[in-house]
Amino acid sequence: MNDTPHDDTNDTEFFDEKTLLEMVDNQLLDGHPLQVKATLMRLVMKGTPREEALQYIACALGAELMAMEADQGPFNVERYAQFLDTLPEMPWAE
């Protein structure tokens, strides 16, 4: 039996949907990045139910987190904004 503590910093598993949605909620509350609120408003105004719009935004956030992991770099707000701008289409998922 291995008694060493588990180090989550090197896990390749990404956040689950609930965690991503919480992160999006925090972004909305913080007002940063601004594109999150603008995207939510745009999607809802086009007829997307709010909960579904939040799920789309969470997908874009997940895509940015995976890109960060792949690049071994910091959170890229510009790339995240590009992902948000494509919603509800998700070309990065293809």
Residue, then its C-alpha position, 0 to 999 in steps of 0.5 A: m500500500n502506498d501511503t504517499p499523499h496524492d499530488d493532483t497537480n500532475d493529473t491529466e484529467f480535466f475538471d468535471e462539468k459541475t466544476l466548470l460551471e462553478m468556474v463560469d459562475n465565478q467568472l460572471l460574478d467577477g466580471h472577468p473576462l468580460q466576454v463571458k457575460a457578453t457571450l451569455m447575453r448573446l446566446v440567450m438573446k438568440g433563444t438559447p436557454r440560460e442553462e444551455a448557454l452556461q454549458y456552452i461557455a463551460c465547454a469553451l472554458g474546458a477547451e481553454l484548460m485543455a489548450m493550456e495543458a497542451d501548451q504548458g502555458p498560462f490561461n490565454v484570455e484571447r484564445y478563450a475569447q475566440f472559443l466564446d465567439t464561436l459558440p454555439e458552434m464548437p469547431w475545436a471539438e471536431 
